[in-house]
Amino acid sequence: MRDIQRDMRGKYTVSDMDKWTELRTAYHVVRSGTVSAAAEALGLHRATVNRHIDALEHEIKAKIFIRRARGYTLTEVGQDVLLVAQKADEMIEDLAGRVQGGNAEIEGEIKLTLLAPFAGLLMGAIDRFRADNPNCLVHVDVGEDLARLEYGEAHIALRAGAKPDHPDYVVTHFGDIGFNLYAHESYLVQRGAPDVSDGFAGHVFVLPEFPHDRLPFGNWIRDNIRPEMAALSSRDISVIEEAVSAGLGIGFIADVEAHKRGNLHPVLPAQADWKITGWLVTHVDLHQTQKVQAMLASIKVHSSLIGDRLR
């Protein structure tokens, strides 16, 4: 798709602005899910929305949507169009807010994506952000596969492991989360304290279902726990935490989570290499927008508290 061009006097041409209107319309169709909902949100007639989409597809000489009975589905080209439209829409909204006043209230939605062990560390920052911006919805997506910022899937990602090196990412160090093997008091009363020297005889474990090379303690699991010693396994970190807290077995839990839950006791000395490094990541195109900067500022305000909890 061609970029918006300026004429010789430095002003946008009517044709250029039409293309932005059509892009914005397509973006709202995706956000709303239907042509009718997009038309209502934009204050347009359904026929106008359809005309904008047809014109945009004609311009780029490719289909953006696959028309289905239950709505529109994006094509691969449509995904790229959505990326352009979403970033442009957010940047224009941000510019409008700055023009209207530097302290204008932030509205809409801000999307964060992170791993479960980090969730509790951001709640204070999110609470502060919401106090300042009560009309802005904070959407948090928790999972192993974090969003691709280059495709507009999130505004801020809290990623773990190696520092992201994508050329369009702005990356700052968030902190390190330590893990250890924990057992609940009820488990220790029933089975006694584990003894490393006898290979944890008589003890069972709650294990994460991830490739060993993706876990800082993966090699230890491989070298010390036999398959028959597993009482429960899961890819969901919250299931692991609940199982250990219920006394089903010994399991790896983040130190901050174990401290918060109480009645959990480490069964091994702290290991320096059982840590996950966290990185706050934003996309360069949206990094300076008010919405992203406000959330990052809230996180920074709580950085000393976060640092104390991570240590």
C-alpha positions in Angstrom: 0.0 0.0 0.0 1.3 3.4 -0.9 2.2 5.8 1.8 0.2 9.0 2.3 1.9 11.6 0.1 1.9 15.4 0.3 1.5 17.7 -2.6 4.1 20.3 -3.6 2.7 22.8 -1.1 3.1 20.4 1.8 -0.6 19.7 2.2 -2.5 16.4 2.0 -4.5 15.9 -1.1 -8.2 14.9 -1.0 -7.4 11.5 -2.4 -4.9 10.9 0.4 -7.5 11.8 3.0 -10.1 9.5 1.3 -7.7 6.6 1.7 -7.4 7.3 5.4 -11.2 7.4 5.7 -11.4 4.1 4.0 -8.6 2.6 6.2 -10.4 3.8 9.3 -13.7 2.3 8.2 -12.0 -1.1 7.6 -10.4 -0.9 11.0 -13.8 -0.3 12.7 -15.3 -3.2 10.8 -12.7 -5.4 12.4 -13.1 -3.9 15.8 -16.9 -4.1 15.8 -17.2 -7.4 14.0 -20.0 -6.4 11.6 -20.7 -3.7 9.0 -23.8 -2.6 10.9 -21.9 -2.0 14.2 -19.1 -0.2 12.4 -21.6 2.0 10.6 -23.2 2.9 13.9 -19.9 3.7 15.6 -18.8 5.9 12.7 -22.1 7.5 12.1 -22.3 6.2 8.5 -24.8 4.3 6.4 -24.1 0.5 5.9 -23.8 1.2 2.1 -21.1 3.8 2.8 -19.1 1.4 4.9 -19.3 -1.3 2.1 -18.3 1.4 -0.5 -15.2 2.3 1.6 -14.1 -1.3 1.8 -14.7 -1.9 -1.9 -12.7 1.3 -2.7 -9.8 0.3 -0.5 -9.7 -3.2 -1.9 -9.7 -1.7 -5.4 -6.8 0.6 -4.4 -4.5 -2.1 -3.1 -5.7 -4.6 -5.7 -6.3 -7.3 -3.1 -9.1 -8.6 -0.9 -9.1 -7.3 2.7 -12.0 -9.4 4.0 -13.6 -12.7 3.2 -17.3 -12.1 3.4 -19.1 -14.8 5.4 -22.7 -15.2 6.6 -21.7 -14.4 10.2 -19.4 -11.5 9.4 -16.1 -10.5 7.9 -12.9 -12.5 8.3 -9.5 -10.8 7.6 -7.3 -12.1 4.8 -3.5 -12.1 5.1 -3.4 -8.8 3.3 -6.2 -7.6 5.6 -4.0 -8.3 8.6 -1.4 -5.9 7.2 -4.1 -3.3 6.5 -5.4 -3.6 10.0 -1.9 -3.0 11.4 -1.5 0.2 9.4 -5.1 1.4 10.3 -4.8 0.6 14.0 -1.5 2.4 14.4 -2.7 5.4 12.4 -6.0 5.6 14.4 -4.2 5.5 17.7 -1.6 8.1 16.7 -4.3 10.4 15.4 -6.4 10.0 18.5 -3.2 10.7 20.6 -2.5 13.8 18.5 -6.1 15.1 19.0 -5.7 14.6 22.8 -2.5 16.6 22.9 -4.0 19.4 20.8 -7.1 19.6 23.1 -4.9 19.7 26.2 -1.9 18.0 27.6 -3.9 16.7 30.6 -6.8 15.4 28.6 -8.3 12.2 30.0 -7.2 9.0 28.2 -10.0 6.9 26.9 -10.4 3.7 24.9 -8.4 0.6 25.7 -4.8 -0.3 26.5 -3.7 -3.9 26.0 -1.0 -5.6 28.1 0.4 -9.1 27.5 2.5 -11.0 30.1 3.3 -14.2 31.7 1.4 -15.3 34.8 4.2 -14.9 37.3 4.4 -11.2 36.4 0.6 -10.5 36.8 0.6 -9.7 40.5 3.5 -7.3 40.2 1.6 -5.0 37.8 -1.7 -4.7 39.7 -0.5 -1.7 41.7 0.6 0.1 38.6 -2.7 -0.7 36.8 -4.7 0.5 39.8 -2.8 3.9 39.7 -3.3 4.2 35.9 -7.1 3.5 36.3 -7.3 6.1 39.1 -6.0 8.7 36.7 -7.8 7.4 33.6 -11.1 5.8 34.8 -12.5 5.7 31.2 -9.6 3.7 29.8 -10.1 -0.1 29.9 -7.0 -2.1 30.7 -7.1 -5.4 29.0 -4.5 -8.0 30.3 -3.8 -11.1 28.3 -1.9 -13.8 30.2 -0.3 -16.7 28.5 2.9 -18.4 27.3 2.7 -16.9 23.8 3.0 -13.2 24.1 1.5 -10.8 21.5 3.5 -9.6 18.5 3.7 -5.8 19.0 4.6 -5.3 15.3 1.1 -6.6 14.5 -0.7 -4.4 17.0 -1.7 -7.2 19.2 -0.8 -5.3 22.4 0.5 -1.9 23.5 2.9 -3.2 26.1 4.4 -6.6 26.6 6.1 -8.0 29.6 8.4 -10.6 28.2 10.7 -13.1 29.9 14.1 -14.6 29.0 16.6 -13.1 26.5 16.3 -9.4 25.8 14.0 -8.9 22.7 16.1 -7.6 19.8 13.4 -6.7 17.3 14.6 -3.4 15.6 11.2 -1.7 16.1 10.9 -2.6 19.8 11.7 -0.2 22.7 12.9 -2.5 25.5 13.6 -1.7 29.2 14.6 -4.0 32.0 11.6 -4.8 34.4 13.3 -7.1 36.9 14.1 -10.7 37.8 11.7 -13.2 39.3 13.3 -15.9 41.4 11.8 -19.4 41.7 12.2 -22.2 44.1 10.8 -25.6 45.0 8.0 -25.1 47.5 5.8 -27.4 49.6 2.7 -26.5 51.6 2.6 -27.0 55.4 0.0 -29.7 55.0 2.2 -31.7 52.6 5.2 -31.4 55.0 3.1 -32.6 57.9 2.0 -35.6 55.9 5.2 -36.6 54.2 7.9 -34.9 56.2 10.8 -32.7 55.0 12.3 -33.7 51.6 15.9 -35.1 51.7 18.0 -34.3 48.7 20.6 -36.9 49.7 18.2 -39.8 49.2 16.8 -38.6 46.0 13.5 -37.2 47.5 12.4 -40.7 48.4 8.7 -40.9 49.3 7.9 -37.5 47.8 5.9 -36.4 44.7 6.1 -33.3 42.5 3.8 -31.0 40.6 5.5 -30.2 37.3 5.2 -27.7 34.5 4.7 -29.0 31.0 7.2 -26.9 29.2 10.4 -27.8 27.3 13.3 -27.9 29.8 15.3 -25.4 27.8 12.6 -22.8 28.3 12.8 -23.0 32.1 15.6 -21.8 34.3 15.2 -24.9 36.5 14.5 -27.2 33.6 17.8 -29.0 33.8 17.3 -29.6 37.5 14.0 -31.3 36.8 15.5 -33.5 34.1 18.4 -34.5 36.3 16.5 -35.1 39.6 12.9 -36.1 39.0 11.9 -39.4 37.6 8.6 -39.7 35.7 7.0 -41.8 38.4 7.6 -39.0 40.9 5.1 -36.7 39.2 1.7 -36.4 40.8 0.3 -33.7 38.5 1.5 -31.7 35.5 0.1 -28.7 33.7 1.0 -26.0 31.2 -1.0 -23.5 33.3 1.2 -21.8 36.0 -1.9 -21.0 38.1 -2.8 -24.8 38.2 0.7 -25.5 39.4 0.3 -22.9 42.2 -3.0 -24.1 43.3 -1.9 -27.8 43.3 1.2 -27.0 45.5 -1.0 -24.8 47.8 -3.4 -27.7 48.1 -0.6 -30.0 49.3 -0.6 -32.3 46.2 3.1 -32.2 45.8 6.3 -30.1 45.7 6.5 -27.6 42.9 8.3 -24.7 41.4 6.6 -21.4 42.3 7.8 -17.8 42.0 9.1 -16.5 45.3 6.8 -13.5 45.2 3.8 -15.7 44.7 4.8 -18.1 47.4 5.3 -15.1 49.8 1.8 -13.8 48.9 0.1 -17.1 49.5 1.7 -18.0 52.8 2.1 -21.5 54.4 4.5 -22.4 51.6 8.1 -23.3 52.5 11.1 -23.6 50.2 12.6 -27.0 50.3 16.0 -26.1 48.8 18.4 -23.2 49.2 17.9 -20.3 46.8 19.6 -20.9 43.4 21.1 -17.9 41.7 20.3 -19.3 38.2 16.6 -20.1 39.0 15.5 -16.7 37.8 13.5 -15.3 34.9 14.4 -11.9 33.6 11.5 -9.6 32.6 11.5 -6.9 29.9 9.0 -4.2 29.3 8.5 -3.9 25.5 6.6 -1.4 23.4 6.5 -0.7 19.6 8.4 2.3 18.5 5.4 3.7 16.6 3.2 3.8 19.7 5.9 4.2 22.5 5.4 8.0 22.8 1.6 8.0 22.7 -0.1 9.3 25.9 -1.7 6.0 26.6 1.5 4.0 26.6 3.5 6.6 28.4 0.9 7.0 31.1 1.0 3.2 31.8 4.8 3.1 31.7 4.8 6.0 34.1 2.5 4.2 36.5 4.8 1.1 36.3 7.8 3.4 37.0 6.1 4.9 40.1 5.8 1.4 41.5 9.3 0.3 40.4 10.8 0.6 43.9 8.0 -1.5 45.4 8.3 -4.0 42.5 12.1 -4.1 43.0 11.7 -4.9 46.7 9.3 -7.7 45.9 11.6 -9.1 43.2 14.7 -9.2 45.4 
